[in-house]
Amino acid sequence: MKYNIKHIALGFSLSLGALVSCDYLDVVPPEQATASDTMKDKNTVLGFINSCYIAVESTQPFYYTTYEWSADEAVHSGEWSENCQKAAWGLYSETNAAGHWNACYNYIGHCHMFLNLLEQYNNPTGVTEEDKARWKAEAEFLKAYYHFRLLEMYGPIPIVDDRMPQSTLPGEFPGRSHFDYVVDYICNEKLSDENINALPDVGQQDDWGRATKSAALALKARVLLYAASPLWNGQFPYPDWKNTNYETPGYGYELVSHQKDPSKWERALQANLRALEVAESTGQRKLVDMDNLPTTIRDVPIPYIAGVDTSSVEGKEFARRVLMLRSITASDEDDNNKEIIWGVFLQGSNAWMTFAQCPPRIICYNEADNSWADGWGAINPTLYSVEHFYTNKGVLPDDDPDFPKGDERFQRAGILLSGHENVIRMNVNREPRFYAKFSFDGDDYSPLMKDGQPLTINMLSSKAQGYGWDQNGRNYIASGYLTKLYISPEIQYSGTDGSNNGENFAKPLFRLAELYLNIAECYAEMGQTGNALNYLNPIRQRAGLNALTESDIAASGRSIVDWVRNERFIELWGEGHRYYDVRRWMLAPQQLKAGAREGLNMLGAGADPTFEEFNQRTVIDQPFVWDNRMYLWPIDWTEISNDPQLVQAPGY
């Protein structure tokens, strides 16, 4: 049973269409006669609260077109021009704003409506006081989550905490509140102890995907981590940006604090420590590891790993660890994955996200008419990603004295096994997470994928996964690398008709490893290296790497902050964090600038290239750009025009 609340919610929300306004201030039309029907009995109220979750899916960061894929992790074919590419190319403006504004404010309004109707029709048949307390807490949790999604994208935002009367005048609409004020609103009011304690400790099989205590505490922990980060803690690059008409209580016209406050890191630390303690105790969460494997990999054979002798005991263990690491984002609660604290199950066209990531020309099933079981090859990891996963020594390739340097990385690794001869030295002697998340020329993408046999990637052939305009149009692999993220190792495509056994797993909005890394980051920023390592090392060791010591950090020439940030990049790669991380750390100007995204020479080498033509470091020819205005997303000009209290983000 997969996240039934979504199926209930989608159908139920259609019946509420007449009750919901599209205005972000939730100026709701007069109550309709059907309002009482939503509060008739327990089932109808349950359907209503479930419908309040819908924008969790519509604003999720996983689908391959979303804005969060605009960071330095990956690229798409330049011909696609998806939302993520437009974001990376700097094409969004106040007249072309898109973003999460409407979805989040609409469903904040949906939550207001639920709470108001539940109070108005106070005694639905079969509903207990405990039911009502939980539902109210869920609505407050969702209001917190939607305000946070807006906060991380737009910075200081209007707080809309109740329905606005029909008679509200434009000058009475709220403007942006100070960033810290919004943080306190989310953490102290919406995620109060009273609201959190009304939520269940763990989800049950018939309501996975609904809020729990652990989810609420994880949300609070992330909000406070972001608030302590450089962008919002003294280094905001626009010191003169202020409100002109609207004042935040206690802050006046100021929107962002420009003085560093070290106590924000302590506050974030305590929130994350509490979230982790509750998640691992009453929340029954546990890191996926070799002793508690998800059932999705139970019958998957040992995969081929480039450069690893999987006939040896050590090699088998390495390969099994790769499968375990793949399963973290390709399984869920049904499969004994206890690491996910809160997840979302994508539906409709979004359910084909994994298909979009699959390699082009997976298997020919009708050679007579040249029909293919065909993926699109989206989400192509950059060379920055490839070179910032560790070697098998647990250090960056540039810091490993035995790892090839410069162009030596693009030479053959000397593998003689048929189909794998073109593996380059870059792609051997790497840590298990490298093989769990990335695929490349000469790699076995998945051990059962091609009709129960491995699919070996061949980037040099236009009749396989290589560039070939006549065969695959715009669906070429722009960087020369593929990702395996979210695709289960058990997937099989039929050699008869191209069908597959793929499942659509819940994607992790919050998982336990993030809390470990959040705590490590807080301690690192506070200069407590030993404590930071206590939370960094469990994630490294789960990945099969040696624990770091304080002397390792001192000898590396890199700060503990650098180590924590890179570990976060690796562990949470592709899960929607990087877009916000490079901004809150203020690394975006160098990471996202023009010319910074590199790959192999897939496009330049053309169809059926030689090994040497393909394996060249190449700047990806797309109009990537960074401007400091891109720290914040623009608000659509119509919203600015309708609300004289509202100011535009700086630079737009």
Buried (B, 14 or more C-beta within 10 A) or exposed (E): EBBBBBEBBBEBBEBBEEBBBEBBBBBBEEBBEEBBEBBEEEBBBBBBBBBBBBBBBBBBBBBBBBBBBBBBBBBBBBEBBBBBBBBBBBBBEBEEBBBBBBBBBBBBBBBBBBBBBBEEBEEBEEBEEEBBBBBBBBBBBBBBBBBBBBBBBBBBBBBBBEBBEEEEEEEEBBBBBBBBBBBBBBBEBBBBEEBBEBBBEBBEEEBBBBBBBBBBBBBBBBBBBBBBBBBBBBBBBBEEBBBEEBBBEEBEBBBBBEEEBEEBBBBBBBBBBBBBBBBBEBBEBBBBBEEEBBEBBEEBBBBBBBBBEBEEEEBBBBBBBBBBBBBBBBBBBBBBBBBBBBBBBBBEEBBBBBBBBBBBBBBBBEEEEEEBBBBBBBBBBBBBBBBBBBBBBBBBBEBBEEBBEEEEBBBEBEBEEEBBBBBBBBBBBBBBBBBBBBBBBBBBBBBBBBBEBBBBBBBBBBBBBBBBEEBBEBBBBBBBBBBBBBBBBBBBBBBEEBEBEBBBBBBBBBBBBBBBBBBBBBBBBBEBBEBBBBBBBBBBBBBBBEEBEEEBBEEBEBBBBBBBBBBBBBBBBBBBBBBBBBBBBBBBBEBBBEEBBBBBBBBBBBBBBEBEEBBBBBBBEBEBEBEEBBBBBBBBBEBBEBBBBBBBBBBB
